[in-house]
Amino acid sequence: MSTENDSSQVQSLAADSGFQTFPVAPGYRVNVRSGPGTNYSVIDVLPYGASVAIRCQCDGTTVSGPYGTTDIWDCVGNGRFVSDAYVKTGSDGYVATHCA
């Protein structure tokens, strides 16, 4: 499976979700975790060039990445979280509702 196919599949899934989508930092394969923190298990890895649909956001482990240092985690699916430090939202704060 090529990276190009992986990327387009992720982008189309994100686009079809009804939630606003944001690109992941170029040149990074981002870990998807089972909860909002580095202490949670890695359950998937986003391919290069992926975009994610942010369903909601919550506080978690502080992470430093290409878009700064933050404790905001983005829920990109049921039980699927990525650090906002790797997602280009254009904001240092919340861009989606808080997770319940």
Accessible surface in RSA format (square Angstrom, percent):
REM  Atomic radii and reference values for relative SASA: ProtOr
REM  Chains: A
REM  Algorithm: Lee & Richards
REM  Probe-radius: 1.40
REM  Slices: 20
REM RES _ NUM      All-atoms   Total-Side   Main-Chain    Non-polar    All polar
REM                ABS   REL    ABS   REL    ABS   REL    ABS   REL    ABS   REL
RES MET A   1   189.33  98.0 102.93  68.1  86.40 205.7 108.50  92.2  80.83 107.1
RES SER A   2    56.24  47.5  44.76  59.7  11.48  26.5  49.38 105.2   6.86   9.6
RES THR A   3    65.49  46.6  59.86  60.7   5.63  13.4  28.65  38.5  36.84  55.7
RES GLU A   4   139.53  80.1 130.17  98.5   9.36  22.3  49.36  95.5  90.18  73.6
RES ASN A   5    78.95  54.4  78.66  76.0   0.29   0.7   4.65  11.2  74.30  71.8
RES ASP A   6    38.09  26.7  36.33  36.2   1.75   4.1   9.63  22.7  28.46  28.4
RES SER A   7    16.81  14.2  16.81  22.4   0.00   0.0   9.33  19.9   7.48  10.5
RES SER A   8    58.30  49.3  53.99  72.1   4.31   9.9  42.13  89.7  16.16  22.6
RES GLN A   9    97.90  54.7  95.07  69.5   2.83   6.7  34.72  73.9  63.18  47.9
RES VAL A  10    32.00  21.1  31.23  28.3   0.76   1.8  31.43  27.3   0.56   1.5
RES GLN A  11    75.95  42.5  72.51  53.0   3.44   8.2  19.43  41.4  56.51  42.9
RES SER A  12    57.85  48.9  52.10  69.5   5.74  13.2  41.90  89.2  15.95  22.3
RES LEU A  13   129.81  72.3 121.34  86.8   8.46  21.3 122.29  85.9   7.52  20.2
RES ALA A  14     8.08   7.4   3.11   4.8   4.97  11.3   7.57  10.7   0.51   1.4
RES ALA A  15    72.71  66.9  44.73  69.0  27.98  63.7  48.80  68.7  23.91  63.3
RES ASP A  16   123.54  86.5  88.79  88.4  34.75  82.2  32.92  77.5  90.62  90.4
RES SER A  17    44.62  37.7  14.16  18.9  30.46  70.2  25.40  54.1  19.22  26.9
RES GLY A  18    78.13  96.3   0.00   N/A  78.13  96.3  42.60 116.9  35.53  79.6
RES PHE A  19    87.65  43.9  75.71  46.9  11.94  31.1  79.93  48.5   7.73  22.1
RES GLN A  20   122.81  68.7 105.26  76.9  17.55  41.8  42.96  91.4  79.86  60.6
RES THR A  21    54.41  38.7  36.49  37.0  17.92  42.7   4.88   6.6  49.53  74.9
RES PHE A  22    16.90   8.5  16.62  10.3   0.28   0.7  16.90  10.2   0.00   0.0
RES PRO A  23    65.42  47.7  65.42  59.6   0.00   0.0  65.42  54.0   0.00   0.0
RES VAL A  24     4.66   3.1   0.08   0.1   4.59  11.1   0.08   0.1   4.59  12.4
RES ALA A  25     0.87   0.8   0.82   1.3   0.06   0.1   0.82   1.2   0.06   0.1
RES PRO A  26   107.03  78.0  92.36  84.2  14.67  53.3  95.81  79.1  11.23  69.8
RES GLY A  27    60.94  75.2   0.00   N/A  60.94  75.2  32.04  87.9  28.90  64.7
RES TYR A  28    90.87  42.4  88.94  50.6   1.92   5.0  54.14  40.7  36.73  45.3
RES ARG A  29   126.86  53.3 101.45  51.7  25.41  60.5  24.27  33.2 102.60  62.2
RES VAL A  30     8.73   5.7   5.31   4.8   3.42   8.2   8.73   7.6   0.00   0.0
RES ASN A  31    62.12  42.8  55.57  53.7   6.55  15.8   6.35  15.3  55.77  53.9
RES VAL A  32     0.00   0.0   0.00   0.0   0.00   0.0   0.00   0.0   0.00   0.0
RES ARG A  33    38.30  16.1  38.30  19.5   0.00   0.0   0.30   0.4  37.99  23.0
RES SER A  34    47.42  40.1  31.68  42.3  15.73  36.2  23.62  50.3  23.80  33.3
RES GLY A  35     2.11   2.6   0.00   N/A   2.11   2.6   2.11   5.8   0.00   0.0
RES PRO A  36    30.25  22.0  27.69  25.2   2.56   9.3  27.69  22.9   2.56  15.9
RES GLY A  37     0.51   0.6   0.00   N/A   0.51   0.6   0.51   1.4   0.00   0.0
RES THR A  38    68.89  49.0  53.39  54.1  15.50  36.9  35.65  47.9  33.24  50.2
RES ASN A  39   126.89  87.5  85.57  82.7  41.32  99.5  47.51 114.4  79.38  76.7
RES TYR A  40    91.25  42.6  85.33  48.5   5.92  15.4  49.05  36.9  42.20  52.0
RES SER A  41    74.04  62.6  61.37  81.9  12.66  29.2  31.29  66.6  42.75  59.9
RES VAL A  42    69.70  45.9  41.24  37.3  28.47  68.6  41.24  35.8  28.47  77.2
RES ILE A  43    83.06  47.3  47.97  35.7  35.09  84.6  55.31  39.8  27.75  75.3
RES ASP A  44    60.36  42.3  51.82  51.6   8.54  20.2  11.51  27.1  48.86  48.7
RES VAL A  45    53.07  34.9  39.88  36.1  13.20  31.8  39.88  34.6  13.20  35.8
RES LEU A  46     9.84   5.5   9.79   7.0   0.05   0.1   9.84   6.9   0.00   0.0
RES PRO A  47    10.98   8.0  10.65   9.7   0.34   1.2  10.98   9.1   0.00   0.0
RES TYR A  48   101.94  47.6  99.52  56.6   2.42   6.3  59.43  44.7  42.51  52.4
RES GLY A  49    37.19  45.9   0.00   N/A  37.19  45.9  31.44  86.3   5.75  12.9
RES ALA A  50     0.87   0.8   0.00   0.0   0.87   2.0   0.00   0.0   0.87   2.3
RES SER A  51    19.19  16.2  19.03  25.4   0.16   0.4   5.34  11.4  13.85  19.4
RES VAL A  52     5.47   3.6   2.94   2.7   2.53   6.1   5.47   4.8   0.00   0.0
RES ALA A  53     8.12   7.5   5.58   8.6   2.54   5.8   5.58   7.9   2.54   6.7
RES ILE A  54     5.32   3.0   0.56   0.4   4.76  11.5   0.56   0.4   4.76  12.9
RES ARG A  55   104.85  44.0  93.76  47.8  11.10  26.4  13.90  19.0  90.95  55.1
RES CYS A  56    20.91  15.8  20.91  23.3   0.00   0.0   6.42  16.3  14.49  15.6
RES GLN A  57     0.04   0.0   0.04   0.0   0.00   0.0   0.00   0.0   0.04   0.0
RES CYS A  58    23.29  17.6  21.99  24.5   1.30   3.1  18.17  46.0   5.12   5.5
RES ASP A  59    91.33  64.0  74.75  74.4  16.58  39.2  23.90  56.2  67.43  67.3
RES GLY A  60    27.79  34.3   0.00   N/A  27.79  34.3  15.72  43.1  12.08  27.0
RES THR A  61    51.11  36.4  39.75  40.3  11.36  27.1  37.46  50.3  13.65  20.6
RES THR A  62    85.87  61.1  65.05  65.9  20.82  49.6  41.66  56.0  44.21  66.8
RES VAL A  63    22.37  14.7  17.62  16.0   4.74  11.4  22.37  19.4   0.00   0.0
RES SER A  64    76.51  64.7  56.98  76.0  19.53  45.0  38.42  81.8  38.09  53.4
RES GLY A  65    24.03  29.6   0.00   N/A  24.03  29.6   9.39  25.8  14.64  32.8
RES PRO A  66    57.64  42.0  17.41  15.9  40.22 146.2  30.40  25.1  27.23 169.3
RES TYR A  67    77.86  36.4  53.13  30.2  24.73  64.4  53.11  39.9  24.75  30.5
RES GLY A  68    37.84  46.7   0.00   N/A  37.84  46.7  34.92  95.8   2.92   6.5
RES THR A  69    90.82  64.6  58.66  59.5  32.15  76.6  39.85  53.5  50.97  77.1
RES THR A  70    24.02  17.1  16.52  16.7   7.49  17.9  20.44  27.5   3.57   5.4
RES ASP A  71    58.86  41.2  56.43  56.2   2.43   5.7   8.04  18.9  50.82  50.7
RES ILE A  72     9.06   5.2   9.06   6.7   0.00   0.0   9.06   6.5   0.00   0.0
RES TRP A  73     5.29   2.1   5.29   2.6   0.00   0.0   5.16   2.7   0.13   0.2
RES ASP A  74     0.00   0.0   0.00   0.0   0.00   0.0   0.00   0.0   0.00   0.0
RES CYS A  75    12.05   9.1  12.05  13.4   0.00   0.0   0.00   0.0  12.05  13.0
RES VAL A  76    26.29  17.3   6.73   6.1  19.56  47.1   6.73   5.9  19.56  53.1
RES GLY A  77     5.44   6.7   0.00   N/A   5.44   6.7   5.44  14.9   0.00   0.0
RES ASN A  78   140.53  96.9 117.48 113.5  23.05  55.5  30.86  74.3 109.67 106.0
RES GLY A  79    34.00  41.9   0.00   N/A  34.00  41.9  25.76  70.7   8.23  18.4
RES ARG A  80    74.49  31.3  74.49  38.0   0.00   0.0  23.76  32.5  50.73  30.7
RES PHE A  81    25.46  12.7  25.46  15.8   0.00   0.0  25.46  15.4   0.00   0.0
RES VAL A  82     0.00   0.0   0.00   0.0   0.00   0.0   0.00   0.0   0.00   0.0
RES SER A  83     5.89   5.0   4.62   6.2   1.27   2.9   4.62   9.8   1.27   1.8
RES ASP A  84     8.31   5.8   6.35   6.3   1.96   4.6   0.00   0.0   8.31   8.3
RES ALA A  85     0.44   0.4   0.00   0.0   0.44   1.0   0.44   0.6   0.00   0.0
RES TYR A  86    50.97  23.8  50.97  29.0   0.00   0.0  19.37  14.6  31.60  39.0
RES VAL A  87     1.82   1.2   0.00   0.0   1.82   4.4   0.00   0.0   1.82   4.9
RES LYS A  88   115.53  56.4 109.92  67.4   5.61  13.3  54.26  48.8  61.27  65.3
RES THR A  89    18.98  13.5   1.29   1.3  17.69  42.2   0.79   1.1  18.19  27.5
RES GLY A  90    77.43  95.5   0.00   N/A  77.43  95.5  40.10 110.0  37.33  83.6
RES SER A  91    50.44  42.6  29.66  39.6  20.78  47.9  23.39  49.8  27.05  37.9
RES ASP A  92   138.78  97.2 110.67 110.2  28.11  66.5  42.00  98.9  96.78  96.5
RES GLY A  93    28.06  34.6   0.00   N/A  28.06  34.6  25.22  69.2   2.85   6.4
RES TYR A  94    70.66  33.0  42.35  24.1  28.31  73.7  41.92  31.5  28.74  35.4
RES VAL A  95    49.54  32.6  17.36  15.7  32.18  77.6  27.92  24.3  21.63  58.7
RES ALA A  96    28.01  25.7   9.09  14.0  18.91  43.0  21.32  30.0   6.68  17.7
RES THR A  97   101.89  72.5  91.45  92.7  10.44  24.9  86.40 116.0  15.50  23.4
RES HIS A  98   121.15  66.2 102.46  71.2  18.69  47.8  70.19  72.3  50.96  59.3
RES CYS A  99    34.41  26.0  14.42  16.1  19.99  47.0  15.47  39.2  18.93  20.4
RES ALA A 100   152.65 140.4  71.91 111.0  80.74 183.7 109.71 154.5  42.94 113.8
END  Absolute sums over single chains surface
CHAIN  1 A     5380.1       3909.0       1471.1       2764.8       2615.2
END  Absolute sums over all chains
TOTAL          5380.1       3909.0       1471.1       2764.8       2615.2
